[in-house]
Amino acid sequence: MILVLDTTFLILHYFSDDATMTAKTREVLKGSRELGNKGIVPTIVLAEFYAQTYKTAGRDVADKYFREIADSGLEIAPLAQEISYRAGLLRPKYQEKVPWGDYIVAATALHSKAKLVLTEDLHFASLNEIEARRTSEAGL
């Protein structure tokens, strides 16, 4: 299964105080590295996560987590040109009601033929082209 991980997934993974949630995120990350599966992190997600971590936990923590994600075996989304094009097609279709970053995440999912996007962001429910689930509902 191909999964696209949104910023909120990474925030839950690194900062949740809920042991059940962190166990779930660890399970998803482990499963995404198994043969036949793939976890994809869009570049916008990595940038958003770094900025939010820097703001709340400082640069050293942000740098540490950035390196962990980059070295984790997760795929950092390729083909910026194709993804930008797809995001540009989605935005007018939905009358610009969804933030740009979410269009880029959705376009990454479409390009990668991902089964779903894991997110806590409700904007994704309005995009018909992809399936989005909350992290707590994830299963591989």
C-alpha positions as CSV (number, residue, x, y, z in Angstrom):
1,M,0.0,0.0,0.0
2,I,1.2,3.5,-0.8
3,L,0.5,6.1,1.8
4,V,1.1,9.9,1.7
5,L,1.8,11.3,5.2
6,D,0.5,14.8,6.0
7,T,2.1,17.3,8.4
8,T,-0.4,16.5,11.1
9,F,0.7,12.8,11.0
10,L,4.3,13.8,11.7
11,I,3.2,16.2,14.5
12,L,1.2,13.4,16.1
13,H,4.2,11.0,15.7
14,Y,6.7,13.3,17.3
15,F,4.6,15.3,19.8
16,S,1.5,13.4,20.9
17,D,1.1,12.6,24.6
18,D,-1.4,9.9,23.7
19,A,0.4,6.5,23.9
20,T,-2.3,4.9,21.7
21,M,-1.7,7.5,19.0
22,T,2.1,7.2,19.0
23,A,1.8,3.4,18.9
24,K,-0.4,3.9,15.8
25,T,2.0,6.2,14.1
26,R,4.9,3.8,14.8
27,E,2.8,1.0,13.4
28,V,2.1,3.0,10.2
29,L,5.8,3.9,9.8
30,K,6.9,0.4,10.3
31,G,4.3,-1.0,7.9
32,S,5.2,1.6,5.2
33,R,8.7,0.2,5.1
34,E,7.6,-3.4,4.5
35,L,8.0,-5.0,1.1
36,G,5.3,-3.8,-1.2
37,N,4.4,-0.7,0.8
38,K,5.7,2.9,0.6
39,G,5.3,5.9,2.8
40,I,5.7,9.3,1.0
41,V,6.3,12.7,2.5
42,P,5.5,15.6,0.2
43,T,8.2,18.3,0.3
44,I,5.6,20.8,1.6
45,V,4.9,18.5,4.5
46,L,8.6,18.3,5.4
47,A,8.9,22.1,5.2
48,E,5.7,22.7,7.3
49,F,6.8,20.2,9.9
50,Y,10.3,21.7,10.2
51,A,8.9,25.2,10.6
52,Q,6.3,24.2,13.2
53,T,8.9,22.1,15.1
54,Y,11.4,25.0,15.0
55,K,8.7,27.4,16.3
56,T,7.6,25.1,19.2
57,A,10.7,23.1,20.1
58,G,13.7,25.0,18.7
59,R,16.1,24.6,15.9
60,D,18.1,21.7,17.4
61,V,15.0,19.6,17.7
62,A,13.7,20.6,14.3
63,D,17.1,19.7,12.7
64,K,17.1,16.3,14.6
65,Y,13.6,15.4,13.4
66,F,14.2,16.6,9.9
67,R,17.3,14.3,9.6
68,E,15.3,11.4,11.1
69,I,12.6,11.8,8.5
70,A,15.1,12.3,5.7
71,D,17.0,9.2,6.7
72,S,14.0,7.1,7.7
73,G,13.4,5.2,4.4
74,L,10.3,7.3,3.7
75,E,10.3,8.7,0.2
76,I,10.5,12.4,-0.1
77,A,8.1,13.2,-3.0
78,P,9.9,13.5,-6.3
79,L,8.9,15.3,-9.5
80,A,8.1,18.8,-8.3
81,Q,7.1,19.9,-11.8
82,E,4.4,17.2,-12.2
83,I,3.1,17.7,-8.7
84,S,2.9,21.4,-9.0
85,Y,1.0,21.0,-12.3
86,R,-1.5,18.7,-10.7
87,A,-1.9,20.9,-7.7
88,G,-2.5,23.8,-10.1
89,L,-5.3,21.8,-11.8
90,L,-7.0,21.0,-8.5
91,R,-7.0,24.5,-7.0
92,P,-9.4,26.2,-9.5
93,K,-11.6,23.1,-9.6
94,Y,-12.3,23.6,-5.9
95,Q,-12.6,27.4,-6.2
96,E,-9.5,27.9,-4.0
97,K,-11.3,26.7,-0.9
98,V,-8.4,24.5,0.3
99,P,-4.9,25.7,1.3
100,W,-2.1,25.4,-1.3
101,G,-0.2,22.9,0.8
102,D,-3.1,20.5,0.9
103,Y,-3.4,20.7,-2.9
104,I,0.3,19.8,-3.1
105,V,-0.2,16.8,-0.7
106,A,-3.3,15.7,-2.8
107,A,-1.4,16.0,-6.0
108,T,1.5,14.0,-4.5
109,A,-1.0,11.3,-3.6
110,L,-2.5,11.3,-7.1
111,H,0.9,11.2,-8.8
112,S,2.1,8.4,-6.6
113,K,-1.1,6.4,-7.0
114,A,-1.3,6.4,-3.2
115,K,-4.3,4.5,-1.6
116,L,-4.8,7.3,0.9
117,V,-3.6,10.3,2.8
118,L,-3.1,10.2,6.5
119,T,-4.1,13.5,8.1
120,E,-6.1,15.2,10.8
121,D,-6.9,18.1,8.4
122,L,-10.5,18.2,7.4
123,H,-9.9,20.0,4.1
124,F,-9.0,16.7,2.5
125,A,-12.6,15.4,2.9
126,S,-13.7,17.9,0.2
127,L,-11.3,16.6,-2.4
128,N,-13.0,13.8,-4.4
129,E,-9.8,12.6,-6.2
130,I,-8.2,11.1,-3.1
131,E,-9.2,9.2,0.0
132,A,-8.1,10.7,3.3
133,R,-8.3,9.1,6.8
134,R,-7.4,10.2,10.2
135,T,-4.3,8.6,11.7
136,S,-6.4,6.7,14.2
137,E,-8.3,5.0,11.4
138,A,-5.1,3.9,9.5
139,G,-4.4,0.3,8.8
140,L,-2.0,-1.4,6.4
